[in-house]
């Protein structure tokens, strides 16, 4: 399975399992080829470095001809094979360091996926939020249109002034302007979602509820999950790789040993040709400051990875608890407001419309009821969206979204 396909399934599953909402075809068609290239490219580069660390010097074959001229000139031929042995190389330890970095890169790719999943979730619910606001404003305009019918009927009977109809028409213009603004925001939200789903040109179908389901007792499980976040695991592995580097440098003071053996042939005028052999050994020492500098680099890398890991871990617990409390509180506020305000607003709208039709209430009371009902509906939608965004943030902190 290719990486972009995996990411598509991850995001689709993340949205559908964390909330009753399920994404229709557009989100399942998610394609993030550049993201896959980034992740695979980083992993491949580290894999190549790990492979290169396994390499050992190959034998070197040398042929040399020395010739002198004149009456006593001679010709000498040399054919030899040389092998360099790195006494302080410790290739197995260097291979272990490279493999740790490969695994760290994979976890860093998982951390990228976590951010991609959170971003796709936010775009999905932002579009749902905008569409629900459009529906609420359309309902407001529909009520105004119904009221215009009542006013026109009363005006025809001489029971309503022209002012009432003109005032209602102005109210409708205000509502229509807000609706157009919200439709523009909804269109932009849809474009942002299709940018990550790869489904441009097709209408985005959204199914489900904006208000998230939140288990108020799940904080211990989330803390346990956050303790194994992919970026934390990547930092652990970077620290392990640096320690392997330091271990490999423990014998960096040892020289490289070069051994050479071969054949030597000498030809002299009037003396024929003589054959023999050659043997050579050479020690190559590294500058002392070079090895010391490499050790300091490894020590700094290990210390930095350990410090970053400790800082991140210490921040996560408090941030997770705060985000969790925010999500629970916002969800409760949305439920309470819907239960208390929305039903009351609907009753006020019915009472105001009937009272105006019967001549018991004035137009201003009706407009106040209609506007209050619309504002209450929009407030509920905004609270539900805020709770959903808080839940997404909680799951991002916990590292949700990776396989």
N, C-alpha and C positions, 0 to 999 in steps of 0.2 A: 504494500500500500504506500503510495507516495506521501510525502510530507504535507503538501497542500490539502490532500484528501483527508489526512488525519486531523489537520487543524479544523477543517470544515465539520467533521463529525464531532470533534471536541466541543466546538462552540455551540453546535445544534443541541448536543446532549446537555451542555451546561445550562442553556436557557430552559430546555424542556423539563429537566429534572429538578431544578431549583424552584420552580413555580409551576402552577397548572398550565401556564401559557405554553403552547407549542408553536414552533415556527413552521410555516408552510414552505413550499418548495424553494423560495429565494434564498433562505439562509442555509439550507442543505446544499445549495450549489456554490457555497463559499469557495473562492479560490484566492489564495494569497501566495502566488508563485514567487514574488520577490522575497517574502518572508522565509519561504522554504529555502531559497537560494542563500539567504544570509545564514540561516542555521546550519545548513549542510556545508556551506563554505567554511564557516568557523571550525566545525568538527573535522572536516577534511584536512584543513591546514594543520590542526593539532595532531591529527593522525599521521600526517606526513612528517612532522617533526619527531614524533615518537618512532616512526619507522627509520628516520635518518639517524636517530641515536643508537640504533642497533648496528650501524655500519662499522666495520673494522677496516683498518688499512689493508690494501691488497698488496701482494708481492710486486716488486719492481724489477724488471729485467733490463739490464744495461749491456750494451756492446760499446767498446772503446778501442780505437786504433791510434797508436802513436808511431810516427815514422820520422826518422832522421835521414839526411842525404849525405852523400860524399863517399869517399873510399871506405870509411868505417861505419857508414850508416846502418842503422838497424830498424827493424819493424816489430812492433809489439802489439798483440791483440789481447783484449780482455773481454770475457763474457761472464756475467755474474747475475745472481739472483739475490735481492735484498728484501728483508721483511722488517717492518717497524712494529714493535710491541709497546703498547701504551701501558706502562706499569701502574700508573695511577688513574687509569680511565674509569674503572668500575662500570662497565657497560650495562650490567643487569640493573644496577641502581638507577642509571640514567633512563633505561627503558621503563622502569616503574614510575619515574617522575613523568615521563611522556604519557603513559597510560592514564595516570591520575588527571593530567590536564585534558585529555580527551573526554574522560567522564565528566570533568567539570564543565567543559564546553557543552556537553549534552544537557546538563542541568541548567546552564544558562539559557539554552534554547527552550527548555521547559518554562523558565521564568518569563521569557518573551511570550510564550503561548498564554501564560496567565494574563499578561497585559492585553493580548489580543482578544482573549475571551471576554475580559471585563469591558473592553472598548466596544465589542460587538453587542454585548448585553445592554450597555448604556444607550447605544444607538437604536437598538430594537425598542426599548421601553420609552425612549424619547419620542419615537414616532408614534407609539401607542398613546402616550401622553398628549401629544399635539392633536391627534385625531379625536380623542375624547373631548378635548376642549372645543374643537370645531363642532362636534355634535351638540355640546352644551349651548354654544352660541347660536346654532341653527334652531335649537328648541326655543331659545329666547325670542328669536325673530318670528318663529311660528306663533308664539303666544301674542306677540304684538300684532301680527296679521289677523289673528282671531279677534283681538280687541278692536282693530280697525273696522272689522265687519260689524261689530256691535255698535261702535260709535256712528258709523254710516247709517245704520238702521235707526238709531235714536235721533240722528240729525235729520233724517227724512221725516220723522214724526214731530220735529220741532222741539225735541227734548234735550238736545245737546248743541253746544255752540260750535262754530267753525274752528275756534281755537283748540278745542279738544282734538279734532282730527289733525290739525296742523302740528300740534304738540306730539301726538303719537307718531306722525310721519317723521318728525325730527328725531324722535327716540329710535325709530327704525333705522335712520341713516347712521346714527352713532353705533348701533349694534352691527349694522352691515360693515362699517369700517373696521370694527374690531374683528369681525369674522374674516374679512379679507386679509388682515394682518396675521391672523392665526393660520389661515390656509397657506399663506406664504411660508410661515415657519414650519408647517407640516410638510410642505413640498421640499423644503431644504432638509428636514430630518429624513425624509424618504431617500433623497439623493445621497445623504451621508451613509445610510444603511446599505443601499445598493452598491456603494463604493467598496464595501467589504464583502458583500455577498456575491459579487460578480453577476448580478441578475438585472442589470440596467435594461430598460426598455420594457420590463414586465411589471405589472402592479404587484406591490408587496402585500401579501395576505397575512394578517396578524390574528391569532386566535388565543384567547386566554384573558386573564385578569391582570390589571395593573398593580393591584395591592398584593404584596408578597406574603407568602406563608413563612412565619418565623417561629422556630421553637425557642421559647425563652430559656430553656434549660440546656441548650447545646453548647454553652461557652466552654466547658472543659474539653469537649471533643474538638472544638475549633482550635483551642490552644495546643492540643496535641498535634493537630494537623499542621498548624503554623510552625511548630518546632522542627518540622521536616520540609519546610519550604525549599523549592529547588535552588533559590539563590543562596540559602544557608548551606545547603549541601555542596554547592559549587565552591563556596568559600572554604569549606572544610577540605575539599579536594585540592584547591589551590595551595592551602597551607601544607597539605601532605606532600604535594609536588615540590614545594620549596624545601621541605625537610629532606626529601630524597636528594635534591640538588646539593644540599649542604653535606649529606652523607657521602655523595659521590666526590665531593671536593676534599674529603678528609685525607686523601692520599695524593692530592694534586701536586705536592712537593716532589713526588717521585718523577724521575726523568722518563723520556721515551727512549727505548732501547732499539737500536738498528743493527741487525745482523746481516752480514753479506758474505757470500761464498761463490766461487766461480773458477773458471779456467783462465790460464795465462799462457800465451804462446809468444816466443821471441825468435826472430830470424835475423842472423848476422852474416855478412858476406864471407864466404869460404868456411863458415863454421856450421852450416846447416841450420836446422830449426830445433829449438828446445821447447818442451811443453812443461807446464807446472800448474800450480793452483794459487788462488788468493783467498784470504780470509780477512774480514774486517768487522769491527764492533765499534759502535758510536753511541754515546749518551747525549741526549739533548735536554737541557734543563730549561724550565719555564722561568721567566722573571718572577721574583718573589712577590712583588707588588701586584702582579697580574692575578695570581692565585688568591692573595689576600683580598683583593677587590671583588673577585667572584664570590668569595665566601660572605663578604659583607652584603652583596646583592641578595644572595640566598637568604641570609638572616633577616634582612629587611623585608623581603617578600613574605617570609613565614610570619614575621611579627605583624606586618600590615594586614594579612589575611585574617590572622587571629583577632586583631583589634576590630576590623570591620565586621567580623562575624559577631563579636560580643556586643558591639554597638547596635547592630541590626536586631539581634535577639532581644536586647533590653528594651528597644523601642516597640517591638511587636506586641508584647503583652499588654502594655497600657493602651496602645492604639487600638488593638483588637477589642478590649473591654469597652472603650469609649465608643467605638463605632457600633458595637453590638447594642449598647444601651440606647444609642441614638436611633437605630433601626426599630427596636422594640417600642420606644416611646412614640416615634412618628407613626407607626402602624396603629398603635392604640389611639392616638389622636385622630387619625383618619376614620377609624371605626366609630369613635365617640361622636365626632362631628357629623358623620353621615346619619347616625341614629338620632341625634338630637335636632340638627338644623335642617337637614334636607326635607324630612317629612313635614316639619313645621312650615317650611317655606311653601311646599306644595299646597298645604291647607290654606295658607294666606293668599296664594294666587287664586284658588277657587273662590274663597270668600270675597276677595276684592272684585273679581270679575262679575260674580253674581250680584254683589252690592251695587256696582256701577250700573249694571243692566237694569236693576230695580230702582235706581235713582237714590239709593241710600248712601253711596260713597262717591267722592269726586275722583277725577282722573289722576290727580297726584298720588292718591293712595294706591291706585291700581299700578301706576308706574313704579312706585316704591316697592310694591310687592313683587313685580316682575323682575326688577333689577336685583332685588335681594335674592330672589330664587336663582337667578343666573350666577350671581357672585358666590352663593353657597355651593352650587354645583361645581364651579371652577375651583373653589377652595378645596373641596374634597378630592378632585382630580390632582391638584398640586400636592396635597398632603400624601396621597397614595404614591405619586411619582417620587417624592422626596424619600418615602420609606423604601421604595424599590431601589433607588440609587444608594441609600445607606446599606441595604442588604448586599448589593453588588460590591460595595467597598469592603464589607466584612469578609466576603468570600475571596476577594482579591488578596486581602491581608493574610487570610488563612492558606492561600496558595491554591484555591480551587481553579480547575480548568485544565489540569494536565492529566494524562492517562496514568 
